[in-house]
Amino acid sequence: MLIRLLRRKFGLSFSDEKLTCSVTDKSKLYAAAEVVLRAKS
């Protein structure tokens, strides 16, 4: 879901997508999703 949010809101490079996929800590992923929803840039 985080990758979908990042793609839609900002675009996402392949390397950034790969880096995001490597994160396994669910609390970090949830926190990042919350930040994306509020971010302007």
KEGU-217434 format. One record per residue (C-alpha): residue in one letter; x, y, z; chain; residue number from 1. Coordinates in steps of 0.05 Angstrom, whole numbers, plus 5000, padded with zeros to 4 digits. Layout:
residues N
{code: a, east: X, north: Y, up: Z, unit: A, pos: NUM}
...
***
This chain:
residues 41
{code: m, east: 5000, north: 5000, up: 5000, unit: A, pos: 1}
{code: l, east: 5057, north: 5048, up: 5016, unit: A, pos: 2}
{code: i, east: 5086, north: 5039, up: 4947, unit: A, pos: 3}
{code: r, east: 5019, north: 5054, up: 4915, unit: A, pos: 4}
{code: l, east: 5012, north: 5117, up: 4957, unit: A, pos: 5}
{code: l, east: 5082, north: 5140, up: 4939, unit: A, pos: 6}
{code: r, east: 5071, north: 5126, up: 4865, unit: A, pos: 7}
{code: r, east: 5005, north: 5164, up: 4862, unit: A, pos: 8}
{code: k, east: 5027, north: 5224, up: 4903, unit: A, pos: 9}
{code: f, east: 5099, north: 5234, up: 4882, unit: A, pos: 10}
{code: g, east: 5119, north: 5184, up: 4830, unit: A, pos: 11}
{code: l, east: 5169, north: 5131, up: 4851, unit: A, pos: 12}
{code: s, east: 5235, north: 5112, up: 4820, unit: A, pos: 13}
{code: f, east: 5252, north: 5039, up: 4813, unit: A, pos: 14}
{code: s, east: 5309, north: 5045, up: 4863, unit: A, pos: 15}
{code: d, east: 5262, north: 5078, up: 4914, unit: A, pos: 16}
{code: e, east: 5211, north: 5024, up: 4903, unit: A, pos: 17}
{code: k, east: 5263, north: 4971, up: 4914, unit: A, pos: 18}
{code: l, east: 5287, north: 5005, up: 4977, unit: A, pos: 19}
{code: t, east: 5216, north: 5010, up: 5004, unit: A, pos: 20}
{code: c, east: 5204, north: 4936, up: 4990, unit: A, pos: 21}
{code: s, east: 5264, north: 4919, up: 5032, unit: A, pos: 22}
{code: v, east: 5233, north: 4948, up: 5095, unit: A, pos: 23}
{code: t, east: 5206, north: 4892, up: 5139, unit: A, pos: 24}
{code: d, east: 5188, north: 4931, up: 5202, unit: A, pos: 25}
{code: k, east: 5112, north: 4940, up: 5199, unit: A, pos: 26}
{code: s, east: 5112, north: 4998, up: 5248, unit: A, pos: 27}
{code: k, east: 5160, north: 5037, up: 5202, unit: A, pos: 28}
{code: l, east: 5116, north: 5021, up: 5141, unit: A, pos: 29}
{code: y, east: 5053, north: 5045, up: 5177, unit: A, pos: 30}
{code: a, east: 5087, north: 5108, up: 5201, unit: A, pos: 31}
{code: a, east: 5112, north: 5123, up: 5131, unit: A, pos: 32}
{code: a, east: 5042, north: 5114, up: 5102, unit: A, pos: 33}
{code: e, east: 5015, north: 5164, up: 5153, unit: A, pos: 34}
{code: v, east: 5069, north: 5214, up: 5133, unit: A, pos: 35}
{code: v, east: 5055, north: 5205, up: 5059, unit: A, pos: 36}
{code: l, east: 4981, north: 5221, up: 5070, unit: A, pos: 37}
{code: r, east: 4998, north: 5288, up: 5102, unit: A, pos: 38}
{code: a, east: 5059, north: 5307, up: 5060, unit: A, pos: 39}
{code: k, east: 5057, north: 5364, up: 5009, unit: A, pos: 40}
{code: s, east: 5122, north: 5346, up: 4975, unit: A, pos: 41}
***
